[in-house]
Amino acid sequence: MVSNELSEAGELANPIGNDSPHGVADAIRRGAILVTTNPVMANSARKVDVAHWAAVAERARTTPGEPTTRQRVLEFTLALVLDVARELRPIHRASAGRFGHVTYQVDPHASADAAAMVAEAEQVWQRAGTALGGQPNLMFKIPGTEAGLDAADSLASQAIPIVITASCSVVQHLAFARRVAPYGTHCLLVQMNGRLDESVAAELAAASVPDGGAVSSHWASTAIVRRSYRLLHQVERLPNAHLLVASLRGPWHVSGALTASPEPIYVTAFPDQAARFDAEPRQLTPIVADDVPPAALDRLRRSQRFLSAYEPDGMEAAGFASHHTVAQTLDAFRDAHNELASYLR
């Protein structure tokens, strides 16, 4: 994967993350400074190390005070996140808190309830600080919904770092970056590359656009990354919010986001995608400032899903949750949360 050594040398500005709670030690050896988790990954973890997580699950079920199912999910998820946080703690200390974070995702069923999201994050933040003996090296995943804007504002005002998940559009990136800008709090803006590309490809296929699938897979999300990057850092100069490229489907999703400017673009990959990228020698060239080929943009503009994600005014905040990619992602998170809840009953 993209080396943090190159980033530190000024040749690239692409810190990398591990998009899984598995293989954290190996990811750190490759230079990862961030680990992401979500309900899907929590389910995966319990199926990989059955005995360990069965014991954690039993503790979650027997939490004092007759815990609700949602509280059991919180207890289980917090245990998972704290395990990873301890592995990353040396990086967090060595970088004076700049790197070494693990993400905790708030209950996806609360994506329209800012107060509930804030209350969960505040509870976990306080408990993580106690468990870790100081400033928690956690970032809270907040959905890119209208309610998420208010939740992000509240958490950022308390200097609690955040990640905007279920996000796929220029307008979402700008809206959240503007909301947190007054506080200077660390904020990452997820770009769900693969999920968006697949959604756009399906729409182009339905419209019989020639080579629509190929154009979408290589250019739809990359076009949004490049436009968001320019608007965030060169036009509006919003310094504390940075893109986090995720949901990778191939090496092109990494290569298309390489930058060398002072403002970084984070990249997080599943272990298999990191291995795929590393399997062949690559020329690591900063190209995020390059233009998207006009012919590719012409085809992509025939997709309403792409246009609403690409244009800076492509959606109103009230419509964020209904964008196909956002809705699809939130549904997947809710399904995984429900699966985890059933396991913990």
Beta strands, then each sheet from edge to edge (+ up, - down):
strand 1: 16-18
strand 2: 34-35
strand 3: 101-105
strand 4: 138-143
strand 5: 162-165
strand 6: 187-192
strand 7: 241-246
strand 8: 266-269
sheet 1: 1+ 2+ 3+ 4+ 5+ 6+ 7+ 8+ 1+
end
